[in-house]
Amino acid sequence: MATEGSTNPYGGIKKNVEIDGKSFTFFNLADLKDARYEKLPFSIRVLLESAVRNCDEFQVLKKDVENILNWEKNQGQSVEIPFKPARVILQDFTGVPAVVDFAAMRDAVKRLGGNPEKINPICPADLVIDHSIQVDVSRSILKYSPNPGGGQSSGAQGSQRSTCNLCHDPRSPISDYICPFHKQKTQGADALEQNQELEFERNRERFVFLKWGASALKNMLIVPPGSGIVHQVNLEYLARVVFNEGGLLYPDSLVGTDSHTTMINGLGVVGWGVGGIEAEAVMLGQAISMVLPEVVGYKLTGKVDHLVTSTDVVLTVTKHLRQIGVVGKFVEFFGPGVSELSIADRATISNMCPEYGATVGFFPVDEKSLEYLRQTGRSEERIKFIEKFLREIKLFRNYSNPEEDPVFSQVVELDLSTVVSCCSGPKRPHDKVAVSEMKTDFKACLDNKIGFKGFAIPADKQDTKVPIVFDNKEYVLSHGSVVIAAVTSCTNTSNPSVMLGAGILAKKAVEAGLSVKPYIKTSLSPGSGVVTYYLRESGVTPYLEKLGFDIVGYGCMTCIGNSGPLPEPVSEGIEKGDLVACGVLSGNRNFEGRIHPLTRANYLASPPLVIAYALAGTVLIDFEKDPLGTNPEGKPVYLRDIWPTREEIQAVEKEFVVPAMFTDVYSRIQQGNKRWNSLVAPEGMLYPWDEKSTYIKSPPFFENMGKEVTKPESIKDAHVLLNLGDSVTTDHISPAGSIARNSPAARYLGNRGLTPREFNSYGSRRGNDAVMARGTFANIRLVNKFMSKAGPRTRHIPSGDEMDIFDASERYKKDGRQVIVLAGKEYGSGSSRDWAAKGPWILGIKAVIAESYERIHRSNLVGMGIIPFQYLEGQTAESLGLTGTETYSVDIPDNLTAGQVLEVKLSNGKTFQVKTRFDTEVELTYFRHGGILNYMIRRML
């Protein structure tokens, strides 16, 4: 939020400007008359503007402004600066626990004698409900195949076909159906309607709670379910680019409770993912404390080949930047090649920023940005003041002018003409595989020992064939069989070029007589209603549906693990043959166990390639040599025969992706739908917790909190709860997928009368700490060195008993013993999940000792009062001879400082040193209070 100029030492550079007869003011950084300013990377200029505008000599000091201006010298030197984002964005998986925490904080403030009304978002917050819907049904109940070739419908014989009057959407006459983008009644029974019905059935309690939050909490917009994916809605609708707060102009910026918040960087808005805990502090008006980052300049040159997609570009960039190493750094794109990319292309690249490890992947605003704002229905009045303001403060970019290039910490380059068609997998998003090498690469993965590129399948088992019967017809599954093919995720569904490319490919495939095997779980989950609009208007929807890619819902779905069940014959066949079955999706994450427990190999690919692999039915195909199938004349059909060119796609996009679509869809976004509007939410400032609810529960975080700060607790004779290796992700720590029937969480829900059908997913139950604590570390792929095989089990060291991790933590608590975790490199990588820190806190984990941490997860651990220790350079658990069976003691001094090195004493008499990864004084303050929310509560008293 902006501060008053009268209390701001930089009030003197506030400038008045008139645009179209209206008066505006802004802090004109050019009037600082400082030569260092124009050398700053554009992303750093945004941080500087925020510091200047919010400078109050309290949260933001003049010294902070000077430190940012002196970026060239201070970068990489652990110089701490504050940053106050303009807004916060949340999705419902992380938004529900945030609203739960706000409700619990109100209770705590009242208990401690304060005014609970003070607990409200101060910084504007938008919450988009998009993570709850699952792919329970993936094809129509009665196939209303539009029969693109003409003639009679392939639906029920003799049936009359009904259509939406506007879009001519053909359906079989089963039930009333609302055309998902024109809102007119037609008839039919389809996957979209059923999945949405199940979504509301499962999540009614959560949705009622969010409706309470929408009315009880001020300054929060909640976008109802069925509207789209948070990052695509942000790009197409919520993004301001420049804020206009009562005539004061300043750059749009944000933090979000989802790591892919960076997608908005493609539109020239600085933003990144943070933990829900940190986001809540920003919502309460606190500045983010961050280390002034290095900025890697990523120079793009050349043009993309006409057969290459933006997905291929981003997978190439992801692997390249992973190799370079950009964790904790900003990446800023520049060079003439940027002008060759649309905003949707740029947003695709920015979206996968977490996968290449950077904090942001930033594209400054240019003429194409303004064109995109027009295309998406933003007003000319807004576009005029956006352009005027950004030009005035030198935040408007001409990528063809090298004289505008700022100073970077490092410059790397990519010639876009070298990019080839590719996928990434089978277990990590940065393991790029050229499509031409997919067949040989997968065969090698079968051979390789278990790891990120290996499954260790014995040679005599690699040709295993398992016959299955599906719909009274026999099929054969083998290693490499595709069983999930999902066009999903804002990464790609926000990009008309790849979505229309998929549609055109589907059209050509159907016309060539190709089909997808019916047992493959195919789905299309657009990121907004706009996608539905232009797919139908361009005429490709019937062909997508013919191949089984019906619209199954508007949300993240398969990309976040909400892929739903596989057909029983397929599941049984995979388990019977111990097959490495495959999922292919246009998503951004493919970590083990994320997409589906039975798809051990998962590949990220462009939407057209998703359809191509669905047609092939296997990843064991060389598209250059092997045909996808045969046409009615028996001639082979190759991928090259049906693959659309970039020029072909652009011609369709130019004709059918128009501003009226965006205006029409988003004019209704806050109106919700019949199901949402029928929900009745409680009223009042304090939430009336329902003790019987298995979705929403008052958390225990503030139960023992007093008004005064207590001394930090030392670690004494702590046992190791888990002994982990490298790349343990937040998917391993806090699963978002289905709840296993034999898990502690399932037992908890079963004891409360729920059947497995009613369990829903972990992500949907993030508002209930009892479920989430039992789900912590519940991933079936978790490798714990105490155990002989992967799974959510551990050894209780004193007794030697093997048990579920939650049960072990409960036994340690009962015995009054502290516990810690040992880990390797990149601990906590993956999605930003506050429960990956909250869950361990409830399990009683006092500290983690790791070789390195993912940025957001380390911040979340600090926010919950868990100490992130780090081995000294060159040391590991192995090099120190740690088995995890020892007990660990660390004295925590009252005057602990950021980065202080402390001694760890073991029960066997050995000692070693660790660095405390509190990186700033603010983080130390949070730790002393017992966590960031405890600190905020005490501030409100």
Secondary structure as the mmCIF struct_conf table of DSSP 4:
data_model
#
loop_
_struct_conf.conf_type_id
_struct_conf.id
_struct_conf.beg_label_comp_id
_struct_conf.beg_label_asym_id
_struct_conf.beg_label_seq_id
_struct_conf.end_label_comp_id
_struct_conf.end_label_asym_id
_struct_conf.end_label_seq_id
HELX_LH_PP_P HELX_LH_PP_P1 ALA A 2 GLU A 4
HELX_RH_3T_P HELX_RH_3T_P1 GLY A 5 THR A 7
TURN_TY1_P TURN_TY1_P1 PRO A 9 TYR A 10
HELX_RH_3T_P HELX_RH_3T_P2 GLY A 11 ILE A 13
STRN STRN1 LYS A 14 ILE A 19
TURN_TY1_P TURN_TY1_P2 ASP A 20 GLY A 21
STRN STRN2 LYS A 22 PHE A 27
HELX_RH_3T_P HELX_RH_3T_P3 LEU A 29 LEU A 32
TURN_TY1_P TURN_TY1_P3 ALA A 35 ARG A 36
HELX_RH_3T_P HELX_RH_3T_P4 TYR A 37 LYS A 39
BEND BEND1 LEU A 40 LEU A 40
HELX_RH_AL_P HELX_RH_AL_P1 PHE A 42 ARG A 53
TURN_TY1_P TURN_TY1_P4 ASN A 54 ASN A 54
BEND BEND2 GLU A 57 VAL A 60
HELX_RH_AL_P HELX_RH_AL_P2 LYS A 62 LEU A 69
TURN_TY1_P TURN_TY1_P5 ASN A 70 ASN A 70
HELX_RH_AL_P HELX_RH_AL_P3 TRP A 71 ASN A 74
TURN_TY1_P TURN_TY1_P6 GLN A 75 SER A 78
STRN STRN3 GLU A 80 PHE A 83
BEND BEND3 ALA A 86 ALA A 86
STRN STRN4 ARG A 87 GLN A 91
HELX_RH_AL_P HELX_RH_AL_P4 ASP A 92 ARG A 111
TURN_TY1_P TURN_TY1_P7 LEU A 112 GLY A 113
BEND BEND4 GLY A 114 GLY A 114
HELX_RH_3T_P HELX_RH_3T_P5 PRO A 116 LYS A 118
BEND BEND5 ASN A 120 ASN A 120
BEND BEND6 ILE A 122 CYS A 123
STRN STRN5 ALA A 125 VAL A 128
BEND BEND7 HIS A 131 SER A 132
BEND BEND8 ASP A 136 ASP A 136
BEND BEND9 ARG A 139 ARG A 139
BEND BEND10 ILE A 141 LEU A 142
TURN_TY1_P TURN_TY1_P8 PRO A 148 GLY A 149
BEND BEND11 GLY A 151 GLN A 152
BEND BEND12 SER A 154 ALA A 156
TURN_TY1_P TURN_TY1_P9 GLN A 157 GLY A 158
HELX_LH_PP_P HELX_LH_PP_P2 SER A 159 ARG A 161
STRN STRN6 SER A 162 SER A 162
TURN_TY1_P TURN_TY1_P10 ASN A 165 CYS A 167
STRN STRN7 ARG A 171 ARG A 171
BEND BEND13 PRO A 173 SER A 175
STRN STRN8 ASP A 176 ILE A 178
TURN_TY1_P TURN_TY1_P11 PRO A 180 HIS A 182
STRN STRN9 LYS A 185 GLN A 187
HELX_RH_AL_P HELX_RH_AL_P5 ALA A 191 ALA A 216
BEND BEND14 LEU A 217 LEU A 217
TURN_TY1_P TURN_TY1_P12 LYS A 218 ASN A 219
STRN STRN10 MET A 220 VAL A 223
HELX_LH_PP_P HELX_LH_PP_P3 PRO A 224 PRO A 224
TURN_TY1_P TURN_TY1_P13 PRO A 225 GLY A 226
BEND BEND15 SER A 227 SER A 227
STRN STRN11 GLY A 228 GLY A 228
HELX_RH_AL_P HELX_RH_AL_P6 VAL A 230 VAL A 233
HELX_RH_PI_P HELX_RH_PI_P1 ASN A 234 LEU A 238
BEND BEND16 VAL A 241 VAL A 241
STRN STRN12 VAL A 242 GLU A 245
TURN_TY1_P TURN_TY1_P14 GLY A 246 GLY A 247
STRN STRN13 LEU A 248 PRO A 251
STRN STRN14 SER A 253 GLY A 256
BEND BEND17 THR A 257 ASP A 258
HELX_RH_3T_P HELX_RH_3T_P6 SER A 259 LEU A 267
TURN_TY1_P TURN_TY1_P15 GLY A 268 GLY A 268
STRN STRN15 VAL A 270 GLY A 273
HELX_RH_AL_P HELX_RH_AL_P7 GLY A 276 MET A 283
TURN_TY1_P TURN_TY1_P16 LEU A 284 GLY A 285
HELX_LH_PP_P HELX_LH_PP_P4 GLN A 286 ALA A 287
STRN STRN16 ILE A 288 VAL A 291
HELX_LH_PP_P HELX_LH_PP_P5 LEU A 292 GLU A 294
STRN STRN17 VAL A 295 THR A 301
BEND BEND18 GLY A 302 GLY A 302
TURN_TY1_P TURN_TY1_P17 HIS A 306 LEU A 307
HELX_RH_AL_P HELX_RH_AL_P8 SER A 310 ILE A 324
TURN_TY1_P TURN_TY1_P18 VAL A 327 GLY A 328
STRN STRN18 PHE A 330 PHE A 334
BEND BEND19 GLY A 335 GLY A 335
HELX_RH_3T_P HELX_RH_3T_P7 PRO A 336 GLU A 340
BEND BEND20 LEU A 341 LEU A 341
HELX_RH_AL_P HELX_RH_AL_P9 ILE A 343 ASN A 351
TURN_TY1_P TURN_TY1_P19 MET A 352 MET A 352
HELX_RH_AL_P HELX_RH_AL_P10 CYS A 353 TYR A 356
TURN_TY1_P TURN_TY1_P20 GLY A 357 GLY A 357
BEND BEND21 THR A 359 THR A 359
STRN STRN19 VAL A 360 PHE A 362
STRN STRN20 VAL A 365 VAL A 365
HELX_RH_AL_P HELX_RH_AL_P11 GLU A 367 GLN A 375
TURN_TY1_P TURN_TY1_P21 THR A 376 GLY A 377
HELX_RH_AL_P HELX_RH_AL_P12 GLU A 380 GLU A 392
TURN_TY1_P TURN_TY1_P22 ILE A 393 LYS A 394
STRN STRN21 PHE A 396 PHE A 396
TURN_TY1_P TURN_TY1_P23 TYR A 399 SER A 400
HELX_RH_3T_P HELX_RH_3T_P8 PRO A 402 GLU A 404
BEND BEND22 SER A 409 SER A 409
STRN STRN22 GLN A 410 ASP A 415
HELX_RH_3T_P HELX_RH_3T_P9 LEU A 416 THR A 418
STRN STRN23 CYS A 422 SER A 424
BEND BEND23 PRO A 426 LYS A 427
TURN_TY1_P TURN_TY1_P24 PRO A 429 HIS A 430
STRN STRN24 LYS A 432 ALA A 434
HELX_RH_3T_P HELX_RH_3T_P10 VAL A 435 GLU A 437
HELX_RH_AL_P HELX_RH_AL_P13 MET A 438 ASP A 447
BEND BEND24 ASN A 448 ASN A 448
HELX_LH_PP_P HELX_LH_PP_P6 LYS A 449 LYS A 449
BEND BEND25 ILE A 450 ILE A 450
STRN STRN25 GLY A 451 GLY A 451
TURN_TY1_P TURN_TY1_P25 PHE A 452 LYS A 453
STRN STRN26 GLY A 454 GLY A 454
HELX_RH_3T_P HELX_RH_3T_P11 ALA A 459 LYS A 461
TURN_TY1_P TURN_TY1_P26 GLN A 462 ASP A 463
STRN STRN27 LYS A 465 PHE A 470
TURN_TY1_P TURN_TY1_P27 ASP A 471 ASN A 472
STRN STRN28 LYS A 473 SER A 478
TURN_TY1_P TURN_TY1_P28 HIS A 479 GLY A 480
STRN STRN29 SER A 481 SER A 481
STRN STRN30 VAL A 482 VAL A 487
HELX_RH_AL_P HELX_RH_AL_P14 CYS A 490 THR A 493
TURN_TY1_P TURN_TY1_P29 SER A 494 SER A 494
HELX_RH_AL_P HELX_RH_AL_P15 PRO A 496 GLU A 511
TURN_TY1_P TURN_TY1_P30 ALA A 512 GLY A 513
TURN_TY1_P TURN_TY1_P31 PRO A 518 TYR A 519
BEND BEND26 ILE A 520 ILE A 520
STRN STRN31 LYS A 521 LEU A 524
BEND BEND27 GLY A 527 GLY A 527
STRN STRN32 SER A 528 SER A 528
HELX_RH_AL_P HELX_RH_AL_P16 GLY A 529 GLU A 537
TURN_TY1_P TURN_TY1_P32 SER A 538 GLY A 539
HELX_RH_AL_P HELX_RH_AL_P17 THR A 541 LYS A 546
TURN_TY1_P TURN_TY1_P33 LEU A 547 GLY A 548
STRN STRN33 ILE A 551 ILE A 551
BEND BEND28 TYR A 554 GLY A 555
HELX_RH_3T_P HELX_RH_3T_P12 MET A 557 ILE A 560
TURN_TY1_P TURN_TY1_P34 GLY A 561 GLY A 561
HELX_LH_PP_P HELX_LH_PP_P7 PRO A 565 PRO A 567
HELX_RH_AL_P HELX_RH_AL_P18 GLU A 568 GLY A 577
TURN_TY1_P TURN_TY1_P35 ASP A 578 ASP A 578
STRN STRN34 CYS A 582 LEU A 585
BEND BEND29 SER A 586 ASN A 588
TURN_TY1_P TURN_TY1_P36 GLU A 592 ARG A 594
BEND BEND30 ILE A 595 ILE A 595
TURN_TY1_P TURN_TY1_P37 PRO A 597 LEU A 598
STRN STRN35 ALA A 601 LEU A 604
HELX_RH_AL_P HELX_RH_AL_P19 PRO A 607 ALA A 616
BEND BEND31 GLY A 617 GLY A 617
STRN STRN36 THR A 618 THR A 618
BEND BEND32 VAL A 619 VAL A 619
TURN_TY1_P TURN_TY1_P38 PHE A 623 LYS A 625
BEND BEND33 ASP A 626 ASP A 626
BEND BEND34 LEU A 628 LEU A 628
STRN STRN37 GLY A 629 THR A 630
TURN_TY1_P TURN_TY1_P39 PRO A 632 GLU A 633
BEND BEND35 GLY A 634 GLY A 634
STRN STRN38 PRO A 636 VAL A 637
HELX_RH_AL_P HELX_RH_AL_P20 LEU A 639 ILE A 642
HELX_LH_PP_P HELX_LH_PP_P8 TRP A 643 THR A 645
HELX_RH_AL_P HELX_RH_AL_P21 ARG A 646 PHE A 656
HELX_RH_AL_P HELX_RH_AL_P22 PRO A 659 TYR A 666
TURN_TY1_P TURN_TY1_P40 SER A 667 ARG A 668
HELX_RH_3T_P HELX_RH_3T_P13 ILE A 669 GLN A 671
HELX_RH_AL_P HELX_RH_AL_P23 LYS A 674 SER A 678
BEND BEND36 GLY A 684 LEU A 686
TURN_TY1_P TURN_TY1_P41 GLU A 691 LYS A 692
BEND BEND37 THR A 694 TYR A 695
BEND BEND38 PRO A 700 PRO A 700
TURN_TY1_P TURN_TY1_P42 PHE A 701 ASN A 704
BEND BEND39 LYS A 707 GLU A 708
HELX_LH_PP_P HELX_LH_PP_P9 VAL A 709 SER A 714
STRN STRN39 ILE A 715 ASN A 723
STRN STRN40 LEU A 724 LEU A 724
BEND BEND40 ASP A 726 ASP A 726
STRN STRN41 THR A 729 THR A 729
HELX_RH_AL_P HELX_RH_AL_P24 THR A 730 ILE A 733
BEND BEND41 SER A 734 SER A 734
BEND BEND42 GLY A 737 GLY A 737
STRN STRN42 SER A 738 SER A 738
TURN_TY1_P TURN_TY1_P43 ARG A 741 ASN A 742
BEND BEND43 SER A 743 SER A 743
HELX_RH_AL_P HELX_RH_AL_P25 PRO A 744 ASN A 751
TURN_TY1_P TURN_TY1_P44 ARG A 752 GLY A 753
HELX_RH_3T_P HELX_RH_3T_P14 PRO A 756 GLU A 758
STRN STRN43 SER A 761 SER A 761
TURN_TY1_P TURN_TY1_P45 TYR A 762 TYR A 762
HELX_RH_3T_P HELX_RH_3T_P15 GLY A 763 ARG A 765
TURN_TY1_P TURN_TY1_P46 ARG A 766 GLY A 767
HELX_RH_AL_P HELX_RH_AL_P26 ASP A 769 GLY A 775
TURN_TY1_P TURN_TY1_P47 THR A 776 PHE A 777
TURN_TY1_P TURN_TY1_P48 ILE A 780 ARG A 781
STRN STRN44 ASN A 784 ASN A 784
TURN_TY1_P TURN_TY1_P49 LYS A 785 PHE A 786
BEND BEND44 MET A 787 LYS A 789
BEND BEND45 GLY A 791 PRO A 792
STRN STRN45 ARG A 793 HIS A 796
TURN_TY1_P TURN_TY1_P50 ILE A 797 GLY A 800
STRN STRN46 ASP A 801 ASP A 804
HELX_RH_AL_P HELX_RH_AL_P27 ILE A 805 LYS A 814
TURN_TY1_P TURN_TY1_P51 ASP A 815 GLY A 816
STRN STRN47 VAL A 819 LEU A 822
BEND BEND46 LYS A 825 GLU A 826
STRN STRN48 TYR A 827 TYR A 827
TURN_TY1_P TURN_TY1_P52 GLY A 828 GLY A 828
STRN STRN49 SER A 829 SER A 829
BEND BEND47 GLY A 830 SER A 831
TURN_TY1_P TURN_TY1_P53 ASP A 834 ASP A 834
HELX_RH_AL_P HELX_RH_AL_P28 TRP A 835 ILE A 842
TURN_TY1_P TURN_TY1_P54 LEU A 843 GLY A 844
STRN STRN50 ILE A 845 ALA A 850
BEND BEND48 GLU A 851 GLU A 851
STRN STRN51 TYR A 853 TYR A 853
HELX_RH_AL_P HELX_RH_AL_P29 ARG A 855 GLY A 863
TURN_TY1_P TURN_TY1_P55 MET A 864 GLY A 865
STRN STRN52 ILE A 867 TYR A 871
HELX_LH_PP_P HELX_LH_PP_P10 LEU A 872 LEU A 872
TURN_TY1_P TURN_TY1_P56 GLU A 873 GLY A 874
TURN_TY1_P TURN_TY1_P57 ALA A 877 GLY A 881
BEND BEND49 GLY A 884 GLY A 884
BEND BEND50 GLU A 886 GLU A 886
STRN STRN53 TYR A 888 VAL A 890
TURN_TY1_P TURN_TY1_P58 ASP A 894 ASN A 895
TURN_TY1_P TURN_TY1_P59 ALA A 898 GLY A 899
STRN STRN54 VAL A 901 LEU A 906
TURN_TY1_P TURN_TY1_P60 SER A 907 ASN A 908
BEND BEND51 GLY A 909 GLY A 909
STRN STRN55 THR A 911 THR A 916
BEND BEND52 THR A 920 THR A 920
HELX_RH_AL_P HELX_RH_AL_P30 GLU A 921 HIS A 929
TURN_TY1_P TURN_TY1_P61 GLY A 930 GLY A 930
BEND BEND53 GLY A 931 GLY A 931
HELX_RH_AL_P HELX_RH_AL_P31 ILE A 932 MET A 940
#
